[in-house]
Amino acid sequence: MEIKSRSRILIIAISLAVVLLAVTVYAASTTSILLFGTIPDSKVFNGPVNVTVRVLTLKPGDKLPWHYHPGYAFNIVKSGNLTVEDGCGGQKTLSPGQGFEEIDGRVHRGRNLTDTDVVVYDSFIIPQDKQTTITFPNEERRCGPPLEISECRNHGWQRFDHPQKFVNQGQCLNFVNHLRGARVKFQ
């Protein structure tokens, strides 16, 4: 009896995760989940994580909402040219075979600025109690979090508003050093 009950709970949890993923990427023309599974004892997150692999297709002119992932996302462009905008400014355009990673909740969005479809393969590793994608309403653009000490210098700390604003450069530097310390302990 207990095994059947656990199986039901697992099936419900997986189904809910897939639905949440599909809902949070509402701007995309097509999202197909290729694989979903759970690692019960991730050393990276000190607990269970969900791993999702999907194919995302953006039609010409499509753009995703400003968002972030509360874990890791690894992405490879299969076809077309994907423009990735950073919430703090700047953008890069990636061609087939090029990849990029999204870490530590950095705000960004993908856009298709071309007249052909863009197809991207995404792999997410997210703590089990978190959504895969967190979006901001009403095209609200956010900047952050800082990932490198250099982003805090020369008044750079003043531009960050996600996940918090900083009162001075020292607070921004402490934030980055805390993130760096969390990453180093797993190497």
C-alpha positions as a LaTeX table, in Angstrom:
\begin{tabular}{lrrr}
\hline
Residue & $x$ (\AA) & $y$ (\AA) & $z$ (\AA) \\
\hline
Met1 & 0.00 & 0.00 & 0.00 \\
Glu2 & 2.74 & 2.44 & 0.97 \\
Ile3 & 4.59 & 1.93 & $-2.34$ \\
Lys4 & 1.43 & 2.69 & $-4.36$ \\
Ser5 & 0.85 & 5.84 & $-2.30$ \\
Arg6 & 4.43 & 7.02 & $-2.88$ \\
Ser7 & 4.13 & 6.28 & $-6.60$ \\
Arg8 & 0.97 & 8.37 & $-6.82$ \\
Ile9 & 2.61 & 11.26 & $-5.00$ \\
Leu10 & 5.64 & 11.06 & $-7.31$ \\
Ile11 & 3.44 & 11.01 & $-10.42$ \\
Ile12 & 1.45 & 14.00 & $-9.15$ \\
Ala13 & 4.65 & 15.92 & $-8.33$ \\
Ile14 & 6.17 & 15.25 & $-11.75$ \\
Ser15 & 2.95 & 16.21 & $-13.52$ \\
Leu16 & 2.71 & 19.44 & $-11.52$ \\
Ala17 & 6.34 & 20.32 & $-12.32$ \\
Val18 & 5.78 & 19.80 & $-16.05$ \\
Val19 & 2.62 & 21.95 & $-15.98$ \\
Leu20 & 4.43 & 24.72 & $-14.07$ \\
Leu21 & 7.27 & 24.68 & $-16.58$ \\
Ala22 & 4.87 & 24.92 & $-19.50$ \\
Val23 & 2.92 & 27.78 & $-17.88$ \\
Thr24 & 6.01 & 29.84 & $-16.98$ \\
Val25 & 7.30 & 29.86 & $-20.55$ \\
Tyr26 & 4.01 & 31.07 & $-21.98$ \\
Ala27 & 5.53 & 33.41 & $-24.57$ \\
Ala28 & 7.29 & 30.63 & $-26.43$ \\
Ser29 & 5.68 & 29.26 & $-29.56$ \\
Thr30 & 6.45 & 25.67 & $-28.60$ \\
Thr31 & 7.88 & 24.00 & $-25.52$ \\
Ser32 & 8.36 & 20.25 & $-25.50$ \\
Ile33 & 9.57 & 18.40 & $-22.42$ \\
Leu34 & 11.95 & 15.63 & $-23.51$ \\
Leu35 & 12.91 & 14.35 & $-20.08$ \\
Phe36 & 12.09 & 14.97 & $-16.43$ \\
Gly37 & 13.57 & 13.26 & $-13.39$ \\
Thr38 & 14.66 & 13.73 & $-9.81$ \\
Ile39 & 18.07 & 13.31 & $-8.23$ \\
Pro40 & 17.21 & 12.60 & $-4.57$ \\
Asp41 & 20.59 & 13.53 & $-3.05$ \\
Ser42 & 22.26 & 16.24 & $-5.14$ \\
Lys43 & 25.63 & 17.29 & $-3.75$ \\
Val44 & 25.35 & 20.64 & $-5.52$ \\
Phe45 & 22.15 & 21.67 & $-3.71$ \\
Asn46 & 22.47 & 19.44 & $-0.63$ \\
Gly47 & 19.14 & 17.78 & $-1.32$ \\
Pro48 & 16.76 & 16.72 & $-4.05$ \\
Val49 & 16.77 & 18.41 & $-7.46$ \\
Asn50 & 14.57 & 18.15 & $-10.51$ \\
Val51 & 16.28 & 17.79 & $-13.88$ \\
Thr52 & 14.31 & 18.86 & $-16.94$ \\
Val53 & 15.39 & 18.71 & $-20.58$ \\
Arg54 & 13.23 & 20.56 & $-23.09$ \\
Val55 & 13.14 & 21.87 & $-26.62$ \\
Leu56 & 12.10 & 25.51 & $-26.95$ \\
Thr57 & 11.07 & 26.92 & $-30.33$ \\
Leu58 & 10.71 & 30.67 & $-30.80$ \\
Lys59 & 8.90 & 31.90 & $-33.88$ \\
Pro60 & 10.10 & 35.08 & $-35.63$ \\
Gly61 & 9.48 & 38.07 & $-33.37$ \\
Asp62 & 8.88 & 35.98 & $-30.22$ \\
Lys63 & 10.42 & 37.05 & $-26.95$ \\
Leu64 & 10.33 & 35.42 & $-23.56$ \\
Pro65 & 9.37 & 37.49 & $-20.53$ \\
Trp66 & 12.12 & 38.73 & $-18.23$ \\
His67 & 12.89 & 35.79 & $-15.94$ \\
Tyr68 & 15.45 & 33.81 & $-13.99$ \\
His69 & 16.04 & 30.22 & $-12.92$ \\
Pro70 & 16.62 & 29.41 & $-9.21$ \\
Gly71 & 19.24 & 26.84 & $-10.15$ \\
Tyr72 & 21.25 & 26.09 & $-13.26$ \\
Ala73 & 20.26 & 26.14 & $-16.92$ \\
Phe74 & 22.50 & 24.94 & $-19.74$ \\
Asn75 & 21.40 & 25.80 & $-23.26$ \\
Ile76 & 22.48 & 24.96 & $-26.81$ \\
Val77 & 21.10 & 26.60 & $-29.95$ \\
Lys78 & 20.12 & 23.91 & $-32.46$ \\
Ser79 & 18.94 & 26.16 & $-35.28$ \\
Gly80 & 18.38 & 29.84 & $-35.97$ \\
Asn81 & 20.00 & 32.74 & $-34.15$ \\
Leu82 & 18.95 & 33.37 & $-30.54$ \\
Thr83 & 19.46 & 36.78 & $-28.96$ \\
Val84 & 19.89 & 36.63 & $-25.17$ \\
Glu85 & 19.38 & 39.90 & $-23.32$ \\
Asp86 & 20.79 & 40.40 & $-19.84$ \\
Gly87 & 18.59 & 42.28 & $-17.36$ \\
Cys88 & 21.53 & 44.56 & $-16.51$ \\
Gly89 & 22.11 & 45.48 & $-20.15$ \\
Gly90 & 23.96 & 43.95 & $-23.00$ \\
Gln91 & 23.02 & 41.13 & $-25.27$ \\
Lys92 & 24.60 & 38.36 & $-27.27$ \\
Thr93 & 23.43 & 36.52 & $-30.35$ \\
Leu94 & 24.12 & 32.81 & $-30.55$ \\
Ser95 & 24.23 & 30.63 & $-33.67$ \\
Pro96 & 23.64 & 26.88 & $-34.06$ \\
Gly97 & 26.03 & 24.86 & $-31.92$ \\
Gln98 & 26.72 & 27.71 & $-29.52$ \\
Gly99 & 25.67 & 27.42 & $-25.92$ \\
Phe100 & 25.28 & 29.48 & $-22.79$ \\
Glu101 & 24.60 & 28.90 & $-19.13$ \\
Glu102 & 22.33 & 30.71 & $-16.73$ \\
Ile103 & 23.33 & 30.55 & $-13.09$ \\
Asp104 & 22.60 & 32.07 & $-9.72$ \\
Gly105 & 19.25 & 33.56 & $-10.70$ \\
Arg106 & 20.58 & 36.10 & $-13.24$ \\
Val107 & 17.70 & 37.95 & $-14.93$ \\
His108 & 17.55 & 37.54 & $-18.73$ \\
Arg109 & 15.29 & 36.78 & $-21.67$ \\
Gly110 & 15.59 & 35.17 & $-25.06$ \\
Arg111 & 14.39 & 36.77 & $-28.31$ \\
Asn112 & 14.09 & 35.77 & $-31.92$ \\
Leu113 & 14.94 & 38.87 & $-33.92$ \\
Thr114 & 15.11 & 36.97 & $-37.22$ \\
Asp115 & 12.61 & 35.77 & $-39.80$ \\
Thr116 & 13.22 & 32.04 & $-39.13$ \\
Asp117 & 12.44 & 29.78 & $-36.17$ \\
Val118 & 14.96 & 29.45 & $-33.35$ \\
Val119 & 15.25 & 26.04 & $-31.67$ \\
Val120 & 17.07 & 25.73 & $-28.35$ \\
Tyr121 & 17.72 & 22.65 & $-26.19$ \\
Asp122 & 17.61 & 23.55 & $-22.47$ \\
Ser123 & 18.65 & 21.47 & $-19.46$ \\
Phe124 & 17.58 & 22.69 & $-16.03$ \\
Ile125 & 18.87 & 21.55 & $-12.63$ \\
Ile126 & 16.62 & 23.14 & $-10.03$ \\
Pro127 & 16.08 & 22.45 & $-6.31$ \\
Gln128 & 13.00 & 20.27 & $-5.97$ \\
Asp129 & 11.02 & 22.86 & $-3.99$ \\
Lys130 & 11.50 & 25.61 & $-6.62$ \\
Gln131 & 9.84 & 26.43 & $-9.93$ \\
Thr132 & 11.98 & 26.02 & $-13.02$ \\
Thr133 & 11.41 & 29.58 & $-14.19$ \\
Ile134 & 10.38 & 32.71 & $-12.28$ \\
Thr135 & 8.98 & 35.47 & $-14.50$ \\
Phe136 & 8.43 & 39.17 & $-13.82$ \\
Pro137 & 5.02 & 40.59 & $-14.75$ \\
Asn138 & 4.33 & 43.44 & $-17.17$ \\
Glu139 & 7.64 & 43.32 & $-19.07$ \\
Glu140 & 9.35 & 44.40 & $-15.84$ \\
Arg141 & 13.09 & 44.33 & $-16.40$ \\
Arg142 & 15.31 & 43.64 & $-13.39$ \\
Cys143 & 19.08 & 43.72 & $-12.98$ \\
Gly144 & 20.95 & 41.11 & $-11.02$ \\
Pro145 & 22.20 & 39.44 & $-9.12$ \\
Pro146 & 25.85 & 40.47 & $-9.46$ \\
Leu147 & 28.03 & 37.49 & $-10.38$ \\
Glu148 & 31.50 & 39.06 & $-10.36$ \\
Ile149 & 33.22 & 41.52 & $-8.04$ \\
Ser150 & 33.92 & 43.80 & $-11.01$ \\
Glu151 & 30.17 & 44.38 & $-11.40$ \\
Cys152 & 30.07 & 45.99 & $-7.94$ \\
Arg153 & 32.92 & 48.44 & $-8.53$ \\
Asn154 & 32.76 & 52.00 & $-9.88$ \\
His155 & 29.21 & 52.52 & $-8.60$ \\
Gly156 & 28.03 & 49.38 & $-10.43$ \\
Trp157 & 26.39 & 48.24 & $-7.18$ \\
Gln158 & 23.76 & 50.98 & $-7.65$ \\
Arg159 & 22.14 & 49.37 & $-10.70$ \\
Phe160 & 21.17 & 46.06 & $-9.06$ \\
Asp161 & 17.56 & 45.57 & $-8.00$ \\
His162 & 17.34 & 41.76 & $-8.00$ \\
Pro163 & 17.23 & 39.94 & $-5.65$ \\
Gln164 & 17.90 & 43.10 & $-3.66$ \\
Lys165 & 19.21 & 46.63 & $-3.85$ \\
Phe166 & 22.54 & 47.37 & $-2.22$ \\
Val167 & 23.24 & 50.32 & 0.08 \\
Asn168 & 26.93 & 50.46 & $-0.82$ \\
Gln169 & 29.74 & 48.73 & $-2.72$ \\
Gly170 & 30.76 & 46.68 & 0.32 \\
Gln171 & 27.33 & 45.07 & 0.59 \\
Cys172 & 27.46 & 44.15 & $-3.10$ \\
Leu173 & 30.97 & 42.68 & $-2.71$ \\
Asn174 & 29.84 & 40.61 & 0.28 \\
Phe175 & 26.93 & 39.27 & $-1.75$ \\
Val176 & 29.24 & 38.15 & $-4.59$ \\
Asn177 & 31.76 & 36.62 & $-2.17$ \\
His178 & 28.98 & 34.65 & $-0.49$ \\
Leu179 & 27.86 & 33.28 & $-3.88$ \\
Arg180 & 31.45 & 32.49 & $-4.82$ \\
Gly181 & 31.96 & 30.64 & $-1.51$ \\
Ala182 & 28.85 & 28.54 & $-2.14$ \\
Arg183 & 30.16 & 27.58 & $-5.60$ \\
Val184 & 33.71 & 26.79 & $-4.43$ \\
Lys185 & 32.66 & 24.28 & $-1.77$ \\
Phe186 & 31.45 & 21.91 & $-4.51$ \\
Gln187 & 34.67 & 21.92 & $-6.54$ \\
\hline
\end{tabular}
